[in-house]
Amino acid sequence: MRFTCSRSGCAEAAAHAIRWRNPKIHAEDRRKTWLACEAHLETLREFLAARDFPLAVVPVSELDDTEARDR
């Protein structure tokens, strides 16, 4: 399995990448990446959205290995 879910305790394959940034500490061009399986996508996305962090959800197929390490 190339990518696994970022949710604590989950070892499922990730299907989605959530690219986000905290505008208070990250420059405009800086993005963090969390990976999500189908079961945890909404939980992780909602956690970030509740904090008003800019985010985008993309398929993990759009990631390269460098992005996946930047979690």
C-alpha positions as CSV (number, residue, x, y, z in Angstrom):
1,M,0.0,0.0,0.0
2,R,1.6,3.3,-1.1
3,F,-0.5,5.7,1.0
4,T,-2.2,5.2,4.3
5,C,-4.9,7.2,6.1
6,S,-3.6,10.0,8.4
7,R,-6.3,9.4,11.0
8,S,-4.8,8.2,14.2
9,G,-5.0,4.4,14.5
10,C,-6.2,3.9,11.0
11,A,-4.1,1.7,8.7
12,E,-6.5,1.7,5.7
13,A,-5.4,2.7,2.2
14,A,-5.9,6.4,1.5
15,A,-8.1,7.4,-1.4
16,H,-8.0,11.1,-0.9
17,A,-5.5,13.9,-0.2
18,I,-6.6,16.9,1.8
19,R,-4.3,19.8,0.9
20,W,-4.6,22.6,3.5
21,R,-2.8,25.5,5.2
22,N,-3.1,27.5,8.4
23,P,-3.0,31.1,7.2
24,K,-1.7,32.3,10.5
25,I,1.5,30.3,10.2
26,H,1.9,29.2,6.6
27,A,2.9,31.3,3.6
28,E,0.4,31.5,0.8
29,D,2.3,28.9,-1.3
30,R,2.7,26.5,1.6
31,R,0.4,23.5,1.8
32,K,0.2,20.5,4.2
33,T,-1.2,17.2,3.1
34,W,-3.4,14.8,5.1
35,L,-4.4,11.5,3.6
36,A,-7.8,10.0,4.1
37,C,-9.5,6.7,3.5
38,E,-13.2,6.7,2.5
39,A,-14.3,6.3,6.1
40,H,-12.3,9.2,7.5
41,L,-12.5,11.8,4.7
42,E,-15.4,13.8,6.1
43,T,-14.0,13.7,9.7
44,L,-10.6,15.1,8.6
45,R,-12.1,17.6,6.2
46,E,-14.6,18.9,8.7
47,F,-11.8,19.3,11.4
48,L,-9.9,21.6,9.1
49,A,-12.9,23.4,7.7
50,A,-14.2,24.2,11.2
51,R,-11.0,26.2,11.7
52,D,-11.5,28.1,8.4
53,F,-8.3,26.6,6.9
54,P,-8.2,26.9,3.1
55,L,-8.3,23.3,1.8
56,A,-8.8,21.2,-1.3
57,V,-9.6,17.5,-1.6
58,V,-7.9,15.6,-4.5
59,P,-7.4,11.9,-5.3
60,V,-4.2,10.4,-4.0
61,S,-3.3,9.6,-7.6
62,E,-2.5,13.3,-8.0
63,L,0.2,13.2,-5.3
64,D,3.9,12.4,-5.6
65,D,6.0,10.9,-2.8
66,T,7.3,14.3,-1.7
67,E,3.8,15.6,-1.0
68,A,2.8,12.5,0.9
69,R,5.8,12.9,3.2
70,D,4.7,16.5,3.9
71,R,1.9,15.6,6.3
